[in-house]
Amino acid sequence: MVKFYIVTFFLILFPLKGQSDNKIKDSCGSLIINKARESGFRSLKLSEKVQYHLDLRKCDNKDLVKAVKKEVNENQLISDSEEAKSFTGKSSSFTYCIILFIAYLSFN
């Protein structure tokens, strides 16, 4: 009876394993690459950035890799330029302090 279960187990397991091996894994269309294409490279966490570069390295179509990198870089530059129009955050606080310090020194 035990031999029957072992044989049945292997008869079920090996065809299922063969099906998963036949699937072609396309790293060019991974979720992380799509996320970077949609919302920019800076939206990725550190671990996702590492996985992004690994997925691009695994991709077989090198022309597609170049196109994806170019698209992500251009989208990031566009979003960075839009954010640079507003002067907020740490840089603005630092700049205001420097301007006040220079004004204080020039009046004294």
N, C-alpha and C positions, 0 to 999 in steps of 0.2 A: 504494500500500500504506500509506503514511504517512497519507493522508487517511482511509483505512478505520479506522486506530487512533484518530485524533482524533475521528471521528464516533462510534465505539463508546464512547470514553471519555466524551464528552458525553452520549450516550444513557444511560449507566449512572449518571453523576454527578448529573444534574439530577433524576431521580426520587428518588434517595436524599436529596438536599438538601431536596426538597419534603416528604418524610416527617418529617424532623427539625424543619421549620418548623411542621408541623401539631400537634406535641405541645404541650400546654399545660403550662407550667412553673408548678407550684404552690409558691410560696415559703413558704406557711403551714405546710406539712408537711415542711420541710427537715430534714436530719439535725441541724443545730445547734439548731434550735428544739426538736426532740424531745429532744435531749440536755439542754437547759436545763430542759425540763419534767420530765424524769426525775431528774436529779441536781443541779439548782439552777443559778443564774446564776453563782455563784462557781466552779463546776467548769470553766467555760469559760476558755480562754486569751484573751489580749488580742485576737488576730486573730479568734478565734471570737466574742468579744463584739461586735466591729465588724460581723462578718457577721450576727450575730443581729439587731442593730438594722436593718441593711440589708434582711434578709429580712422583718422585720416591716413595714418601710416599703413593700416591694414588694407585700405581701399586699393583695388587693382587698377582702376581707371585713373591714371595720373592727370589727365586733362580735366577730369571732373574735380579732382582734389584741388588743382590750381584755381578752377572757377569758384569752388566753394570758399577757399581761403580769400580770394579777391572780393567776393560778395560780402563775406562776413566783415572783412576789414573796411570796405567802403561803407557798409551800414553802421559800423562802429564809429567811423569818422564823422558821418552825418549826425549821429546822435550826440557825439561829443561836441560838435560845433553848435548844435542847438542848446546844449546845456551850458556852453561857454558864454552864451549871450546873457545869461543871468549871472549876476555876481553875488553868489550866496555861499554860505558854508564857512569853512575854516579859512579859506583864502581871503574872503572879504573881511572877516574879523581881523586877521593879521594885517591886511592892507590898511584898514582904518586905524589901527594902533600905530602903524608906522607913519601914516600921514599926520596924525595928532602929535606924535613925538617930534617930527620934523617941524611942524607948525610951532610947537612949544619952544623948540630950540631957536627957531628963527625970530621969535618975538622977544626972547631974553637976550 
